[in-house]
Amino acid sequence: MKSNTKNSSQFILPKNKIDEFYEVGFIIIENVFTINEISNIIQALNRLESTALLLDQGMIMHNGSQFVIDKHSDGSTIQTKIKRVVWCGSAEPKLLKMGQDSRLMQMAGQIMGCNQANHIINQVHFKLPGDNVFFPFHQDSRHRGYGTNSWKDINGKGSYVQMVMAIDEVTLDNGPMLFVPHSCRNGHLDLPYDEEDETISQYFNAEDAVPALMNPGSVALFGPYTIHGSKPNKSYKPRRVFINGFAYPGANFRDYPGKGSGELIDIHTE
């Protein structure tokens, strides 16, 4: 068990924001991290990107992190598409420290109603210009294993919170996350993870989705039942995000890739 002692000050979410999290399915908290902190994260992401260019394609374990990479040749050069780096804080310890920052941990505790949490997601998504990376509409409850032996909803509210920190400005053009408001109220739907599966339209209307536009340092929080996805980056600038996910103690039974993933962490609020 790790004790989170980076910052003893209390980061308090207003009650209306917690209510909005469970009613609408997502909230955005502005300016959680400073520009200097984001600059340090960008340096770490640049190193991860340089490492990814040297690795083979596929799901490659390197320095305790899992690099998910596609490579193809256009006849003259090899194009590298970095889909994500899973448990990135092993290869870049600063990212693990930032992912367990007291501001994130305290928000997780307030959302889920706990004073400990398992840190199961610590990853970065790059979404660089021209890489055509996108994510079909889905619920994170599918990835966590709801309805299987991998997961148990301990607190009766999903027992999970995902936090997406904007590293670059997120605009309409660079592939923002798209959230379907109030979709969380339908619980786990076992949606197919396939944008071309026509049956998915019976569960929600994609035109209802709203973009999460954020400045660097802002954080979007959402629950496991909230339907979300994103389109490719059509701009000339990167749209990098830093993602951390926390589970209510005892909810997760799955081993996630990455050296040290799944740590149980104490949440200090005073």
C-alpha positions, 0 to 999 in steps of 0.5 A, a space after each residue: 500500500 502506498 501513502 500519497 503524501 505529496 500535498 497535504 492541502 485539501 482539494 475540495 469538489 463542490 457538491 454540485 459537481 459531484 451531483 453533476 458527475 453522477 447525473 450527467 456522467 462527466 465534469 470538467 475541472 479547470 486549471 487543476 495543474 499549472 503550466 509549469 507542471 504541464 511542461 514537465 509532463 510534455 518533456 516526459 511525453 516527448 521521451 516516450 514518443 522518441 522511445 516508441 519510434 525505436 520499438 517494433 509494432 504491436 503491444 511491446 513491454 519496455 521499461 515496465 510500460 506497454 507501448 501500443 504501436 502500429 507501423 506501416 510503410 508508404 513505400 519510402 518511409 515507415 509511419 509510426 502510429 502510437 495508440 497509447 502507452 499503458 502504465 507510462 509511469 514505469 518508463 517515466 516515473 514523473 508520470 506515475 508521481 503526477 498520476 498519484 498527485 493528491 489533487 487527483 487522488 482527493 477528487 477520486 476519493 470524494 467522487 467514490 466515497 473512499 479514503 483508499 483507491 487502487 490506481 489501475 490506469 496510468 497512460 497517455 494517448 498521443 493523437 498526433 496530426 495525421 495519425 488517424 487515431 480515434 476511439 469508438 463510442 464505448 463505456 469504460 465498464 466494458 474495459 473494466 470487466 463489468 458483469 464478469 469475475 474481473 469486477 465487482 461494484 462495491 459502492 453501488 455507483 460504479 466503483 470507478 472514476 476516470 480522469 483525463 488531463 489535457 496536455 494540449 489545448 483541446 479544440 473541436 478540430 483536434 479530436 476532443 473526447 465526446 460525451 453522451 450526457 446522462 448516458 450513465 443513468 442506464 448502467 452497464 450496457 455491454 456495448 459493442 466496441 465497434 463504430 461500424 456495428 449498427 446495433 449500437 445506435 439503439 442505445 444512444 444517439 451519437 448526435 447528442 454527444 458533446 465535445 469536452 473542450 479543455 485548456 492544458 491542465 484541466 481535467 475531465 472526470 467521468 464514470 464507467 457507464 458514461 458513453 464516450 468516444 473521439 474522432 481523429 485529429 484533423 488539426 496541425 497540432 497534437 492532442 495529447 492527454 494523460 489518463 488516470 483511473 482509480 477503482 474503489 478498493 476491492 472492486 477490481 480483480 484484473 491484473 493490468 499490464 505495467 510494473 506496479 499497476 493496481 497499487 492501493 493508495 491512501 488518500 489524505 485530505 487534511 
